[in-house]
Amino acid sequence: MNRADRTATPVRVISAWLDPAAWDGETEAGGVRVPAVVMASVALDEIVVRT
C-alpha cells in the first residue's frame, strides 16, 4: 500500500462512520456476520495495526 492509500483509507472509513446508520444493524465481511458496532471495532484495529 502506498502512502496516499494509507492516508485515504482511514479518512474514507472515518467519513463513513459519521453516518449514524453505519452503527446500526449487522454487517458482513469475509463470510462473518456481526453487529455493525463490532465490525467497526475490528476495522479500527486493522487501521491502527496496518498504517
N, C-alpha and C positions, 0 to 999 in steps of 0.2 A: 504494500500500500504506500503510495507516495504521500508527501507532506500535505498536499492540498486535500486529498481524500481523508487523511487523519483529522483535518480540521473540519471539513464539510460534514462528515458523518455525524459527529456529536451535535453539531448545530441543527441538522435535519431532525435528529431524534428529539432533541430538546424542544424544537419548534412543534413537533407533533404532540408532545406531552402537554403543551399549553392548552390543548383542546380537552375539556373535561370528559368528553366521550371516550377519550383514549384510555381512561382508567376504569371504564365500566365493562361489564360482561367478561367474556372469555376470549382468548386468542390462541393461535396455534403456531408453533414453529418446530420444524423437524419432526412432525408427527406427534408432538406432545401438546395436549390441550390443557391450559391452566388459566386461572383468573388473570385478567389484564394487569392488575397491580403486581402480581408475582412476576409476570414476564418483564415488566418494566424494571424490576429489581435485577433480574438476570441480565437484561440489556445494559443497565448501568454498570454492573460488574464487568461485563465484556468491554465496554468503552474504557473504563479505568485501567483494566489489565492490558489492553492491546494498543493504547495510544500513548 
